[in-house]
Each structure stands twice: as structure tokens, then as C-alpha cells.
Amino acid sequence: MIGVERESPEFSGLQLENPELLPLGTPGQVSYYRGTNVKTRFKGKIFYAILLDSCEDIHDQSLAIFKELFDNQMVIE
């Protein structure tokens, strides 16, 4: 597991930290939901926990890919 702590971004409103409750649909029927037009972030520190869940038989290979993803491919603004 890798943990990341960061401050709220200078230009908020561009990411996904906007929790909201969805209305209940009718059981047995397809329901369509629209996201809100404005995305906001909460104020203060943001904490991310990124967990590698891998079979022990391929642990070394999956850990190498996990480290590559975190070190070179993942962007946390």
C-alpha cells in the first residue's frame, strides 16, 4: 500500500471528489443519472491510499508493475 497526502489544488473543480447521493430508481427498470455540472473539492488535505492486491505467486512481477505505475505513470496534481 502506498499513501499520498496533498493539499487542495489551486484550481479546484476539475477532479472527482464530489460525493453525492443518487436518487433511488424503480426496481427492475433501467435508471439514468446525470452528474452535476459543477465539481467541487472539499477544503483541506486530501489523502489517497493505493493498494496492490495480488496473488502471492506473481507478487514480484505485479509489485514491479505497481512501482512503475506509481513512479512513472501516475499523475496526482
C-alpha positions in Angstrom: 0.0 0.0 0.0 1.2 3.5 -0.8 -0.3 6.6 0.9 -0.2 10.1 -0.6 -1.1 13.3 1.2 -1.6 16.6 -0.6 -3.3 20.0 -0.3 -6.4 21.0 -2.1 -5.5 22.2 -5.6 -5.3 25.8 -6.5 -7.8 25.3 -9.3 -10.4 23.0 -7.9 -13.5 21.8 -9.7 -11.6 19.7 -12.2 -11.5 16.3 -10.5 -13.8 13.7 -9.0 -14.1 14.4 -5.3 -17.7 15.4 -5.3 -19.7 12.8 -3.3 -23.4 12.8 -3.8 -26.3 10.5 -3.2 -28.1 9.1 -6.2 -31.9 9.0 -6.2 -33.5 5.6 -5.8 -34.6 4.1 -9.1 -37.5 1.8 -9.7 -36.6 -1.8 -9.1 -36.4 -3.8 -12.3 -36.1 -0.8 -14.6 -33.1 1.0 -16.1 -32.4 4.3 -14.4 -30.3 7.1 -15.9 -28.5 9.6 -13.7 -26.7 12.8 -14.7 -23.7 14.2 -12.8 -23.8 17.7 -11.6 -22.4 20.4 -13.9 -20.0 21.7 -11.2 -17.5 19.5 -9.5 -16.1 20.8 -6.2 -13.4 19.6 -3.8 -13.5 19.7 0.0 -11.1 22.1 1.7 -8.0 20.8 3.4 -5.7 17.9 2.9 -6.6 15.1 0.6 -5.3 11.6 1.4 -5.1 8.8 -1.2 -4.4 5.1 -0.3 -3.4 3.0 -3.3 -3.5 -0.8 -2.6 -1.8 -3.5 -4.6 -3.9 -6.7 -4.3 -2.0 -9.5 -6.0 -1.7 -13.3 -5.9 1.4 -14.4 -3.9 2.6 -16.5 -6.9 3.0 -13.3 -9.1 3.9 -10.9 -6.3 7.3 -9.8 -7.6 6.0 -9.2 -11.1 2.9 -7.3 -10.0 4.9 -5.3 -7.5 7.3 -4.2 -10.2 4.4 -3.0 -12.4 2.8 -1.3 -9.4 6.0 0.6 -8.7 6.4 1.6 -12.4 2.8 2.9 -12.4 3.3 4.9 -9.2 6.8 6.2 -10.0 6.5 7.0 -13.7 2.9 6.9 -15.0 0.5 8.2 -12.2 -0.1 11.9 -12.0 -1.5 13.3 -8.8 -1.9 17.0 -9.2 
